[in-house]
Structures are given as C-alpha cells and as structure tokens.
Amino acid sequence: MERPRGLHQGDRPGGDPVTPEHAALIEGEPLPTARVNAFLAAPHRGAGNGATSHNGPAPARRQTEAPSVARQRRRWATQVVVTDELARRACADRGLNVPEEVSPASVLAVAETDVADLGSIVAAALAHSPAARALLAALEAEQTVPETAVRDYYARNHDRFLTPEALRRGVTPFDGVAPEDLLPYDEVREGISRELRKAAGRKAFFGWLDQARAGVTYTHGHEHPGDPSHPDHEHRH
C-alpha cells in the first residue's frame, strides 16, 4: 500500500508516531529499535549526561523534556548504538576478541578532555561499546611513529618539557631555553611516541567510522542529530 504523500516512515495520518521495528539498516540488515530504546532507558553517567555538545544532546533526564530534545536524544542514542554495531562487525572481520557485552547501564565515565577531543557521540560509543574500544586499541597498536616525528614534537613543544627547576625560575620557551632547562629527550621519548601513536589511532578510528557509516540508512526519527534535513538538527563545534 502506498504511503500517503508528505508522510515519513514512522508517521501515520493524524500525527501519531509509529515506532518502527528498526532504527537503521546497516548494509541492508536491520538494527532493532529495541537496542536504541534500551540505551535510552538506562541510567547514564559520564559522557555528556544531560548536556548538549558537539554532535547533539546526550541522554538526559526525562522530566518535562521538550519534544524536540527527546527527538534529538533518540537520534544521538541511535548514533552510539550504530557505532557499537559497526565496531562489532569490524572486530569480527579482523578476528579480534571482544569482551562480553555489557549492559547499557554500565557506561563508563569519559573524561571531559576526551569528550572535547572525540565529540560526544564517539566518546559515548567508546564508553558504551567493548567492541569499539577493542577496535580503537587495535588501530592504535597498528600505528608506527617515525623517530623523526618524535624528535620534531620534542623540538616544537619545549614548553611541555621544562624541568621543575626551570619552571620554578619562571623560564618560558619565549625567552629562550638552555639545554639544561629541558628534560632529556631520552627520558620523554617513549611518552611522546605513545601520545603520537594514540593520536594516530584515533585518526584511523575516525576514518574507519566515516567509511563504515556510508553503508547505514536511518529510519525517520533516527537520523544523525546534525543532519540538516530534519528541523531539529543541531551540530555544534
């Protein structure tokens, strides 16, 4: 039967929403709406609880919630659950061992710095999804950081490697730094390499996610919260 013109999937004449059985199709396979509902129903803490951030509003308290906020919260949650499912598939393809699935109520706390670096959707997905964390760890482990990149970072960021004595004297890189004012390269080399590998791993994770999302089709009401095709869209940076 043809759907009435002007209506989206998930609507019925008269304006009452119909809850679709799936929130999205991933490579043509349905992602059950029940998984999004379970995530929404769970008490969350950590990444963006009750807040609106880079990629839309995180799960929030439900008291007297405006309809537009509720719709955006559902879209935000859909992105987290879709990322979890995509990561599960990627881990299976790579033969990665993923810890047993945790309850949505077991969302880990995510540091505010990570939310700022990753965006609330990815940060929450990594907190919620053992598969996403396993995939990120694997991508980080695959990264190779050249020695030249480590030395260049050390040379360009003297402010991060001042000795305690130099800091007490008020030495700054802008005034010129003597070699004895800096922590020796050999002492900080491993830490720099680890940070650069972590950054490269995150970049690889974002690249994987962008590519994986290309195979996702969202049901009406579950679009990305920043999708300009719906009236409640919001995409902050």
N, C-alpha and C positions, 0 to 999 in steps of 0.2 A: 504494500500500500504506500503511495507516495506521501511523503511528509508535507504538511501544509507549508506554503511559501512563507519565508520570514522566520520560521522556527528553526532552532538548532537542535542537534541531537541532545537529548536530555531535557527538552521542554515539551509541554503539552498545551493544547489550547486552553486558555483561561489563566495561564501564567504559573501554574503549579509545577515545580520542578519534578522531573522523574529521575531517580537515582540510577545512573547507568551501571551495568554489571562490570564494566571495565573502565579504568581511568585513562588507559592509553593502550596503544598497540605497539609492541616492540618487534620489529621485523615481521609484522603481521600477527604476532601472538599476543593475546590479551593479558594485561596486567590488572588483576581484580581490584575493583574499587574497595573491597574489604581491607586490603592491605593499607590503603591510604586512611581509611576510617580508623583502623587500629592505631596507626601512628598518631592521628589527631586526638584520639581518646586517651592516649597515655599521658601521664604527668611528666612533662619535660623540664629539664633544667640545663643550664649551660648555654649553648649557642643561641643567643638572641631570644631568650624566654620573654615573651611579652613585648618584644621590640620590633621595630621596623628597620631593616638595614639594607645592604647593597642590593639584594636580589628579591626583596619583598618581605612581608611580615612573617615572623616565625610563629609557631604555635603559641597562642596566647590564652589568657584567662577568658572564660566564656561569658562572664556576667555582662548583660546588656551590650552585647557585641553588635556593632553595626553590620548590616548585611554585606556591604562592600568589603569590610575587614574579614568577615567569615569566608567570603569567596576567595579573597587573596590568600588567606591562611590555607585553604584547601589546595590552591594552586602551588603554594610554597611546599606544602607537605608532599604533593604529587612529585615534585622535582626531587625531593630527598629519596622517596621510595623508588622512583625510576632509576636514580643513580645507584642505589643499592642493587637493583635487579641487573643493571648493566654490568656492575662490578662482579656480581656472582657469575655471570656468563663469561666475562673476561678471565676470571680466575679459573673457571672450568676449562676454558680453551688453553690456558697456559699450564694446566696441571698443578695449580697452586693449592696448597692445603689451607682451607679456610676454617677458622674456629666455628663451633656450633653457633647457630643463630641465637642472638639474644632477644629478649623481649623489647619492644619499643620503649618500655618504661625504664630500660637500663641505659638510656642515652648518657654518654659520658659528658662531663663538663669540658667545654672547649675554651681555651684562653682567649681573652679579648684580642690579643695581638694576632692570634690565628684567624679569628673572625674577620679582622681587618685585612689580613693578607689573602685569605681564601675566598671571602664572601660568605654570607650566612648559609647559603644552600650547600656549598661544598663542605664547609666546616661541619654543619649538622649531619651531612651524609657520612662523613668520615667518623663522626662520633657515634652515629646510629648503626653503621654497617661494618661488620667484621670483614666482609669481602672487599669493601673499598679500602680499608686500612691495609689489608694484605696486598692488594694491588699496588697501592702507593709505596709500600715498603719494597716490593719487588722492583718497581720502576726506579726508586732511589738507588737500590743496590746495583742496577744496571748502568748507572751513570759513571763516566770516567772524567775526572777533573785533572786537566794537564797541570804540571808543575808551574808552567808559565802563568797560568790563571791564578794560582795560589799566590805566587810572588807578586803579581800585579795587584791583587787585592790588598796584600800587606803594604805595598808601596803607596797605594792610593787612600788608605784608611789609617794613617798614623794616629788619628785621634782615638781609635779603638785599642791601641796597643801601647799607650803610655804606661810607664812604670808607676807604682804607687808613690814613689818619691817625687817623680816629675809632676804628678797630679797635685801633691801637697804643695809644691813650689808654684803651682799655677801655670805650668808650661802648657802652651797650646801649639798645634801644628802651624798656626798662622804666624807665630813668632819665630818659626824655625826650630827644628828638633834635632838635638845632638844624638848620635847613635846610642849613647848610654841612657838616654831618656826613654828608649823603646825596649819593650820586651823582646828578647832574642827571637829571630824568625823560627828557629828550630823548636822553640817552646810552644809556639802558637800555630805552627804549620798544620798539625792534624786537626785542630779545631776549625781553622779556615776551610780546609778541604771538606770537612764534614758539613759545614754550613753551605758551601757551594754545591755539594752533592745533593743536599736536601732541597735547595732552591731548584736545581735542575730536575730533580724528581717530581717536584710539584708542577713545574712547567710541562713535563711529559704527561703528568696526570691530567692536566687541563687539556692538553692536546688530544689525549685519548678520549676524554669525555666529550669534547666538541664533536669529534668524529663519530662516536657511538650514538650521540643524540640525533644524528642525522637519520637514523632508522626508526625514530619514535614519532608516532602520530597521536596527538592528545584528543581525548573526548572533550566536548564542550563543557566548560566549567573547570577543566583541569589544565588549561594552558599555562605556559610559563607566566609568572606574575609580572614580568616585564614585557610581555607580548603586547604591542600597541594595537592589536586587532580587537581587544576587548576593552570596555570603557573603564575598568578599574585598574588598568595596568599601572605599574609603578616600578621604576628601575633607577635606583639611586646609586651614586658612587661617592 
